[in-house]
Amino acid sequence: FGTHITHYFTVGYTLSEEEIEQYTSVEIFPNPSDNIFNIEIEGFGKRVNIVVLDATGRQISNESITSNDYLVKAQINLDGMERGIYFVKIGNGEKQQIKKLMKK
């Protein structure tokens, strides 16, 4: 007991198309920001809905974006909105992620 350690691992296989589709990533930068937030979305397909909510859950904006690429890029403009916390809901009908924005 305790005289050796055994590690099992696999190297050199690729992901299937199903496994790639399950991968999602949402990056928002800069965060916090004064007004403009850049957003990069991966793994949701070519058509994505972006909904911005305030801290009380009230919908601020709703936009549907179509891209020709696996990576969807967009901007969120909170010009004219009060400082505070906002939420961005990203989805495609099957997958959904919610991220927090901080407007300074």
VENGI-V745710 format. One record per residue. PHI is phi in whole degrees, 0 to 359 (none if undefined). PSI is psi in whole degrees, -180 to 180 (* if undefined). D_FIRST is the distance of its C-alpha to the first C-alpha in Angstrom with 2 decimals. Layout:
phi:PHI psi:PSI d_first:D_FIRST
phi:PHI psi:PSI d_first:D_FIRST
This chain:
phi:none psi:126 d_first:0.00
phi:81 psi:13 d_first:3.82
phi:268 psi:-15 d_first:5.71
phi:206 psi:162 d_first:7.96
phi:237 psi:133 d_first:9.96
phi:246 psi:129 d_first:12.29
phi:244 psi:133 d_first:15.71
phi:247 psi:131 d_first:18.38
phi:205 psi:165 d_first:21.98
phi:236 psi:139 d_first:25.57
phi:231 psi:142 d_first:28.37
phi:94 psi:18 d_first:32.07
phi:250 psi:155 d_first:33.21
phi:257 psi:159 d_first:36.11
phi:283 psi:144 d_first:36.73
phi:283 psi:168 d_first:39.06
phi:298 psi:-35 d_first:42.29
phi:296 psi:-43 d_first:40.94
phi:294 psi:-37 d_first:37.92
phi:294 psi:-42 d_first:40.31
phi:296 psi:-28 d_first:42.61
phi:286 psi:-22 d_first:39.84
phi:285 psi:128 d_first:39.32
phi:227 psi:147 d_first:41.62
phi:213 psi:133 d_first:42.28
phi:231 psi:119 d_first:44.96
phi:244 psi:130 d_first:45.76
phi:235 psi:127 d_first:48.54
phi:210 psi:154 d_first:49.90
phi:292 psi:151 d_first:51.23
phi:213 psi:106 d_first:49.95
phi:279 psi:162 d_first:51.59
phi:216 psi:164 d_first:54.99
phi:284 psi:-46 d_first:58.66
phi:214 psi:-48 d_first:59.77
phi:261 psi:127 d_first:58.35
phi:241 psi:129 d_first:54.78
phi:269 psi:141 d_first:53.61
phi:227 psi:134 d_first:51.31
phi:236 psi:125 d_first:49.36
phi:237 psi:127 d_first:48.04
phi:236 psi:146 d_first:45.85
phi:88 psi:9 d_first:44.75
phi:254 psi:2 d_first:47.52
phi:91 psi:-168 d_first:49.87
phi:269 psi:-10 d_first:53.32
phi:236 psi:122 d_first:54.83
phi:227 psi:139 d_first:53.42
phi:260 psi:134 d_first:54.84
phi:239 psi:116 d_first:54.51
phi:244 psi:129 d_first:55.46
phi:254 psi:130 d_first:55.75
phi:239 psi:147 d_first:55.65
phi:277 psi:-178 d_first:56.49
phi:295 psi:-21 d_first:54.39
phi:270 psi:-5 d_first:56.26
phi:95 psi:3 d_first:55.51
phi:287 psi:134 d_first:59.04
phi:286 psi:126 d_first:59.28
phi:266 psi:-44 d_first:60.62
phi:207 psi:159 d_first:60.61
phi:215 psi:120 d_first:59.62
phi:223 psi:138 d_first:59.61
phi:252 psi:128 d_first:58.71
phi:240 psi:134 d_first:57.84
phi:244 psi:134 d_first:57.88
phi:233 psi:156 d_first:56.48
phi:269 psi:5 d_first:56.67
phi:231 psi:165 d_first:53.16
phi:293 psi:-29 d_first:49.56
phi:262 psi:119 d_first:49.68
phi:259 psi:127 d_first:52.17
phi:243 psi:139 d_first:53.62
phi:207 psi:172 d_first:55.82
phi:233 psi:144 d_first:57.10
phi:246 psi:125 d_first:57.39
phi:249 psi:114 d_first:60.40
phi:255 psi:27 d_first:60.48
phi:299 psi:133 d_first:63.76
phi:89 psi:-9 d_first:65.83
phi:268 psi:153 d_first:62.90
phi:290 psi:156 d_first:61.97
phi:297 psi:151 d_first:59.04
phi:145 psi:-161 d_first:55.88
phi:259 psi:135 d_first:53.01
phi:230 psi:161 d_first:53.46
phi:236 psi:143 d_first:51.23
phi:244 psi:123 d_first:51.29
phi:254 psi:118 d_first:50.45
phi:249 psi:131 d_first:49.84
phi:200 psi:166 d_first:49.87
phi:227 psi:16 d_first:51.11
phi:96 psi:-26 d_first:51.37
phi:248 psi:-42 d_first:47.88
phi:245 psi:153 d_first:45.71
phi:207 psi:143 d_first:46.26
phi:224 psi:148 d_first:44.98
phi:237 psi:130 d_first:46.37
phi:237 psi:153 d_first:46.41
phi:262 psi:136 d_first:47.87
phi:247 psi:146 d_first:50.75
phi:237 psi:116 d_first:52.08
phi:264 psi:126 d_first:55.74
phi:260 psi:* d_first:56.77
